[in-house]
Amino acid sequence: MKALDELIESFDEKKRERLLSLVDNYQLTDSQTLELLKDEADLELWQETSALDIFDYPLIDSRQGKRKAEELMKELRSYTHNLRYSPTDYSTFNPPKIIRAKSEEEVFTDDSIRLMGKCPCPVDGEKTRCCKLTTLDAVSQCAFGCSYCSVQSFYSKNKIGVVSNLSDRLKCIDTEGIWHIGTGQASDSLLLGDSHGTLSALCEFALSHPDIVIELKSKSPRRDFMKMEFPRNMVFTWSLNAETIIKKEEHLTATLDERIESARIMADKGNLVGFHIHPMVYFKNWQDEYRKVVEKIVATFSPSELCQISFGTLTFTKAVLQYLRTHRTPSRVLSMPLVEAAGKYSYTLEIKEEMFKTVYSYFPKEFKENVFFYLCMEDPSLWMKCLEREYSCDKEFEEDMKKHYLEKVRASSSSKV
Ligand code: SF4
């Protein structure tokens, strides 16, 4: 079992010996062993007491035969269940010191990068409500260090790939049926600014395709690109989060205020802006902290300046879970139920409903009526409960989003002075 072997190897020698002797003494099955190792890796990630130090060994030893292993697993599950299902406590967590390992010097041109792709929602069926976003990956890998990020596990860790001949390659793409392109899936859209001509090439493409909306998504503190002029069908969005999550989990990124200020500058230039309150984390005091995020948006922008606001939560693939568990940079993002949903692992629907509904309720009526709110990659059953509207299929969602985005782009173009 590759996953099991990788996990065993990831522990230091002393811990590995203790774990293996426990497995041996209590004759754990392979699946019990895997569960124990995953939980122990998570406990290390969270900086919590090791499972090895919480077991009631006299009680376990008093059981007979297989009941010993069953008692041990019962105690393990009870311990981790409490941590996974209650709001994460960040007051006892010390974030790691992350050094900017990848800088512009590590950027290499990589013209083999596959340029166009599709949103990473599950392809089969409509298990999540998906807007069918077309993705454009001109840059791959990121220099920031968000602890939940899947990009870190996809690409070679120390190299940032950038397409050098983007302008030429964009001239060759088949745009049939494309109306919305997102550039923030394989990196941060503004990580490199225009240092490698990426934004200039996107401007050129946007100007020649006025009915295609290009969406940039960022957490970058970078502002040098703001002296450029951008066509109105380029929409600038920032991912926002509660201040605690930015400080403890989104390493090296801009502060909440810096992100809002950057968006304000772009809105002052006449460009449409938007926000992704994503990934929301269920932690102690989440209500107050997300309320403050909403208050900052509402105090700084008018609804007409905003193209969209999306909500989403932490969601992990099996591959990313294994990557986080074997690399073990301290983080509490996996301190969550990790229930399976559409092939990924996330919060329960009840926790998601509570968070989305609550945060949506913080927005005033004029925002709800004039800004396109949506749930990103979420179960269709959550829409009506959280946003007071729903779609019968992905196509309907995509058409509605297209109508709203293009209306806003046209309104912003006509107000251009
Ligand atoms: S900014 Fe985006 S791409 Fe970069 S590490 Fe964070 S989530 Fe990943």
Boltz pocket constraint, residues with backbone or C-beta under 6 A from the ligand:
constraints:
  - pocket:
      binder: B
      contacts: [[A, 142], [A, 143], [A, 144], [A, 145], [A, 146], [A, 149], [A, 150], [A, 151], [A, 152], [A, 184], [A, 185], [A, 186], [A, 187], [A, 188], [A, 219], [A, 253]]
      max_distance: 6.0
